[in-house]
Each structure stands twice: as structure tokens, then as C-alpha cells.
């Protein structure tokens, strides 16, 4: 049996995520930018599923 990962991120989900973080980075004058990468990794992992074929 082959197993593979599939990331099920839609356009709307990614757009809202990026707009939210852009707004947060602008409001905090860049202080939130180091946390963006960790949040992006968490977002992608939460949207990833394992498919067994």
C-alpha cells in the first residue's frame, strides 16, 4: 500500500490567512513577522491529510 500526503488548502483559506497576517504585521510594525513562519507551518500541517492507496 502506498501512502502519500495531500495538502487541502483552498484559495480562500490561504487568502484569508495571508491577509490576516499582513494586517497583523502592519499593525505591530513588524513585531509579528518572526511568528508568521511558525503559524504558516502549523496552518499547512493542519490542512494536510494522509492518503492510503
N, C-alpha and C positions, 0 to 999 in steps of 0.2 A: 504494500500500500504506500502510495506516495502522499506526502504531506507538504503543504506549502502555505505560506502566509498571504493574505489578501487584505489590503488596506481599503476600507469602505468609507472614504471621506468624500462627501459631496461638495459641489461648488459653493453652495450656500453656507455650509458649515465652515469651510475654510475662509470664506469671505468675511463672515461674522467674527471669526477668531482673529483674523488679521486686522480688521477694523477696530475691534475692541482693544487689542494690544497696541496698535498705533495711537489710539486716543489716550491710553494709559501712559505710554511713553512720553507723549507730548505734555500731558498734564503734570507729570512728575519730573519734567525737564531731563529725561533720560535715566533717572534712577531705577526705573523698572526694566531697563533693557537687559541687564545680566540675567534676570529671571525669565526672560522671553524664551530662551533656548530650552530651559528645563520644562517650561509649560508646553512648548511645541512638541518635545519628545513625549511628554505624558499624553498630550492630545492624540498624537499618531498611534501610540501604543493602545490607547483605549478604543480606537476605531479599527484595530487590526484583529482579524479572525483567522483561525487555523482551519484550513480546508483539507479534508481527507478524501483522496480519490481512489 
